[in-house]
């Protein structure tokens, strides 16, 4: 992009492009991104993808979102910096099935349609759904982003050579294509791909991402106060905490909640 050939040249270029932001405390995602990587990389890789994913201008998004993106001057194409990375053998379905052995599970049950019966059936209830819905939206509706997934079975062994490929262009409507076999190095004759499309959320849709801007965070604080007064219900998870969690963080959060509840 700049005609650079070495990591040091890239580092120098980024330093040159971010120098004016050193003393700036970013107020939004755009400023945070430019402070981290400069305007060129931001415009080419971040801006279109981010605004496509969140459905709003990068100047209207909080700065902390961009802090999740690692910046490296190496050929390491891993998304995360964690020393250990992996997924359960056989996928998360298998680990959940093993965790739920000998546990009575009822599927397809609407919590809110059966709320009184369910809450009366236990001393404590763990609620991982939308916290605003739990309190009947009494303070107003929190905002979320949703997703749409299009699945396709292809009569070829290998479609893209990698488990996940992200599409940063604003003009392409999906954010990424997932080729599932590559998570476990599959050798099947065919392959399954999934295109992931960001979508606006409305009641009845599946909520995926909390939108932690100033307005929503202030509204969530009111629901937190309601939750703190409810000793019977344990609120946790991405929707009840109204917070984006990576998988390892949500597992850690679950263990912390259990430790707090059991006093360990």
N, C-alpha and C positions, 0 to 999 in steps of 0.2 A: 504493500500500500504506500509506503514511504520510500521504497528503494533501499531499505535497510537490510543488512546481512547478518548482523550479530545481535545477541541479546542486549549487549551494552548500548548499541546504537538505538534499539527500540526503547530501552530504559531512558536514554537521554532525550529521545523525542517525546515520550510521555511526560517526563519532567518539565520539558519546555512548554508543553501544552497545558500543564496543570499548575504552573508556577503562580499564576494570578489567583488561584483558588486556595492557596495555602492557609491564609488567615480567615477564610470564609467558613462560617458554620452553615452547612447546606440546609435549606428550608424545604426542599422537595427532592424527588428522585433525580430529576435532570441535573440539578446542581451537584448532588452527591456523585452521580456517574461521571460528570465532567471533572470533578475533583479527583476521582480515582484513576480515570483512564484518558481524560482529555476528550475534546469534541469529535475528533475523527472516528475513533473506535465507537464512541457513543452513538453517533449518527449511523454508522454502518451496521452495528451489531445489536445495539441495545434499544434504541428509541422505538423503532417500528415494532419489534417483538413485544416490548413491554406495553406499549399502548394498545396493541392488538389483544394481548392477554387480559389486560385490566379494563379495557373499554373506556379509557379516559386519558387525558393528556398527562405526560410524564411530569409536568409542572404541578399537577393536582394530586400527585401520589406522594406518600411520605418517604423520606430519604432512606429509612432503614431497609427497605425492600432490596435495594441494590447492594447492600452489604453482604448479601448471601452469595454474590457472584465472585468466585475466585479469579484472581489475576495472576498469571504465571508467565515467565519468560523461558519456558521449556517446551518440549514436544509432548508433555504429559497431557492427554486429552480427557482425563477423568474430570467429572464435574465437581466432585468433592475433594477436600484435602485430608479427609480422615485417614489415619494410618491403616485401619482395618475397614474393609468394605465387603459387603456380601448380601445375599438374600437367602432365605431358607431353601434347602434342597426340596424341589417339588413346588416351590412357590409358597406364598403366604396362606393359601387355602389349607395346605397340609399342616402347618404349625397351628393354625386356628382350630382345625379338626382335632388335633392332639390335645390342645388346651381344654377343649370342651368335652372330652371323653367323660362319660358318666355324669354330665351336667344336663339337666332338662332345658331344652331350648325350644321356644315356640316362634316360628317364623310367620311373616305376613301379618303381624299383629300391630294395629295402630295404637300407639301408646296413648294418644290423646282421646281416642274413642273409648278406651278402656282404662282411663286414668285412675279413677277411684278404686277400682278393683285391684289394679296393679300396685298402687301405692300402699294399699292396705295389706298386701300380701307379704310385706317384708318390713323389718325395722328400719332399714336404710335402702335408698334407691340411688343407683349411680345413673346420672342422666348425661348423655353425651350428645344430645341433639341441640337444636338452636335455642339459646337461652332466652331470646326475645319471644319465641313461640311458647316456651314453657310458661312465661308470665303473661300470656295472651296479648303480647304486643302493647302492654299498658303504657309504656313510655315512648312507643313508636317502633318502627321497623328498622332493624339493622340491615345493612347492605352486604350482599355477597356476590361473588362471580360464580357462574356455573360452567359446565362443560358438556359438550356433545361428542360422542365417540362413534365413528364409522368403522366397522370391521370388514375386512375383505380377505378371503382365502385365495391365494394366487398359485397357479400351476407352475411354480418355479421353485428352485431350491433356496435361492438367496435373492432377496429384493434389494437390500441396501447395505448389507455387510456389517451392520451394527445394530445394537438393541434400540437405540434412540438417536434420531437425527432431528435437530431443531431447525426450524425455518424462520429466519429473522426478518424476511421481507414482509412489509405491511400488506403488499398486494396478494400474498398467498393466505387464504383464510384460516388455515390450520396452523397451530404452533409447532407441532411435531408429529413425526410418524414413528410408531413403535413396532418393531419386528420381534415378536415375542420369543422366537426360538433361540435368539442370540443370548438371552439371559442365562441359558443353561447349555449353550453350545450345541444346539440341536442339529441333527443331520437328516431330518425328514425330507422327503422328496418335494413336499409342498411347504408353503409358508403362510403364516397369518400376520397381517399388518393391521394396525389401528391408527387412524388419523384423529387427532385431538383438536377439536374446535372450541375456542373460548366462546362464552355466551352470557348474555345478561341473565340475571336471576329474577324470578318472580315466584310468588307463593305457589307451591305445588311442584316446582322444579327441585332438583338435587343441588343443595348449596355445597360448594367446594372451597372457595377462598374467601375469608373475611376481608373486608376492605377497611383497613385500619387508618383511615384519615381522621382528621380532628373531630369532625361531626360524629362519626360512628364511635370513636373511642369515648367521647363524652357521653353518648347514649349508653354504651356498654357499661360505663361506670355506674349508671343508675341501676342497671340489672344486676351488677355485682353486689350492690348494697342490698337488693332484694334477696339474692342468693345467700348472703352472709347471715340473714335472719332466719334462714330455713335450715334447721338442724337435721331434718330427716333426709334431705337430698344432697348427694355429693355431685357437684357440677365439675366436669372435666372433659377434655378433648377439644379438638379444633373448633367446634361450633359452640360448645358451652363456655370455653375460655375465650372465645372470639379472637383466636390467635393462630397464625400459620405455624404449623409444626412439621419439621421433617420427620421421617419415620422413626429414626433412633431417638429423637427428642420426645416424641409422643410416648414411646415405650418408657423412657426415663420418667416422664411426667406421671404415667400410670403407677410406676413403682413408688414414686414419691407420695402419691395420694394414698396408696395402700399403707405405706409406712406411717404416714400422719394419722390415718384412721385407726391403725392397730397400736399406735404408740411405740413404734420400733425405730 
